[in-house]
Amino acid sequence: MFIDDVTITVKAGNGGNGVVAFRREKFVPKGGPSGGNGGRGGDIIFVGEEGLTTLLDLRYNRIIKAQNGQNGMAKDCYGKDGEDVYIKVPIGTVVYDKGKNVVIADITRHKQEAIIAHGGKGGRGNSAFATPRIPAPEICEKGLPGEEKEIRVELKVLADVGLVGFPSVGKSTLISVVSAARPKIADYHFTTLVPNLGVVKVKDGRSFVMADLPGLIEGASSGAGLGFQFLKHIERTRVIVHVIDMASFEGRDPYDDYVKINEELRLYNEKLLLRPQIVVANKMDLAGAKENLEEFKKKLPDVLVVPISAYTKSNLDELLYKIADILETVSLDEFIETISDEVVEYKYEKEEKPFEIILEDDGVYNVVGPMIKKFFDVTDFSRDENVKLFARRLRNLGVDNELRRLGVKHGDIVRVLDYEFEFFD
């Protein structure tokens, strides 16, 4: 089964908690701190694998979790890091963060790794807080939570050559006779519902990967027929081979077919028309094909046209030689850069404020913000020393001064991330 678009949830591991512990050592206050740090949570990592051709495994594994970091221990023993989770995906996989609507990763090479969700940092034990002024602190930190996000994983087939054209023009027959691919072939439209890949070997020893893509019809750029299911795959081909039924077996005009297909490519992505394109005049063994080819060349004298018959295997060697020659002129590095330019969008974003104070409907102020959440997540409120440290961190950020400016007085209730605290001045 060919799956090229799935939505899943990934959850990286949480960091382990630091601990408060003391060792027994002569002349050291309280024996000295010996609480170790917590381990780092495991990452979720996608790895490009050239042997895969579908996202089927992800379809049946909708939630992927990494291991949490181990808590710190006494005697300055650090907690073990959580194991990273490696997920193999096909080359040509693009990963989107659905919440932020941005591209996380574009995997275009074998063994390429991309961290999709980062594990949380481990919390510090009390030995990390020891100073000459406070030689025996009773302070520790909790580990930070790992990233959790909903992602959309999309596969865009990565091949050297992509066959395009209307349904039933002979694309599947062509790839079946030049490679070992065995696509479904029948005398009705849309027999090819998913891309078929085949390795083509030229007689001079060169080779390339050819993709037989689902048939394209007018309006595909707006979703007609197989629409975007087809067009997203043509983005990853280096050379476009446009197959045309030159015998007009179904009554369509070859020139009109050429114009309509290229218009759909332009509407979807104008850069596709900059790719090298070879027009294959197929079904030359049928009546009327030669006459139609002459008319076609008169209207498009500058277009490279290779007449063939996939059914009788006529003139296939010339076609393969021309494809191989053009591929040698297309730089793979430039091609990958073009992909990145098409899917990655950079926008200016204002620097996020460390905190914000919001007056809620019941008249209580709520303190929120990225730095507030970070300090809150690492604080173990079961220990008085940790609570005092949390208060000092907020004071250093300027939260206390801002609350005073807003009129908050000693003894008033203040919310911090929806948790209520009493304000002491």
Steps between C-alpha positions, in 0.01 A plus 500: 500500500638844402451767769642848434331721762446428871439705816652376826590623849859493627600538865864534595616378842483716811820590680572321828469687829799613703508395865601640837744271681794534741804285559677443831843662495706640785523881529240550221171672605218241508736261330501698178247495211504189282176518300558411135340649188218334311557348156391657171179376340523309171454671162274393213724477191397425140762332279494484120497143367534444125347151523159633612233621257195562722393640838297190579681434830406843634135451413471223760720674757315826563671587831879481534655551844862517612638386834513738797831586663580328828487699824826599665627301797707546815880491501506742203365230268340645188183348357525309174395679182184373333558302180434681174237354268611466136225472237596403145313689228530501119725749327284792390313528831392846615391551864265784598412628847119523478470736794747759368446417129874493428739248346704314762707281267551420132677165468667462160804277567564146618590487872407869543378561857255763620393559861122533492444540878769590752520327836476704819811610686571322829458692826798590716563339837600697808873440446475725191376790716782488757694826539750630759217706651250209499710183534204274581202607286169319519402603150435277200323524164244286322575386148347694212222332301585369155347655191159367400352592165262384232679464169400429141740278311484527122690291247599655170650227283864574427591375150722615216225490237125548531252389232210743458205509265129436467360163611543210255779659294736207572705610801458169685579300187815706445641447851412130488710443184805708603522381862399216731201698632165325452225761528135420437419541128143504366289676236326740739598825669686528831630145512807655667386629838842523667853572372698203371879512509732311268876496445582553133832376361634649178706279268812712555495419874328809635187466713231716661177472699175558311163569664170415334264754654117499502332649194444875493185669371392859446427666832742280700667807651163576661455143624322338203567130439789393723596869524762578761561127562672504161653845487689486829702205369609671177678767713773252586595389148805641323372450145139496382409256221170609348327203334244589230263273306609612153244272330210685669359159593243658735418793275710765674731732308871438588580872496211579735618221733847655512367849575252385768749284691762774508238751611412277797870474588530880480193560717629261765860626502653722233848365578397164353512652152869582554582129531633326185209340314494237225184442297443134418275446197356159589286254302684574175402149381136609461335662198513880486791533742754615239269769363422627848869508587576721197227745605624495857858587399376788282326656800790432740820499291730565798369216721705180528277216373593131498258275307459149644263209531503356851282212380739388223810627690598714203767773541528454878880506497509851353263621771706349783825644361346850483366473856839384633680783313271766648530357851877549482441875458269532802685552829353303789622765749318774313192281490498448878544875556201561275293263715600683816413837346156371412403362839676720755365848569689743720304772678606775738363434846517741790693381802256351749466683833634304800173557687161663472250593772132461412207630705238227503122533532499441878745788556805279567822552306646197318873491420581305182784475248775267369752577776231470768405155370864390488559601862170344606573167328838457674375589849414231753250688720512235774822660630505846659847579362378432145199729550731778618722449196195521274398827666850645456503410131168675441623802697816518285283496187319807625168331576475645854558858384244466224240359743560793737455742210166337421385549859555156654561524876637276775266207564319519163451184293701475177477219248808358332401281206154455661651392836418735789768655724491762772699815420755594768654845484 
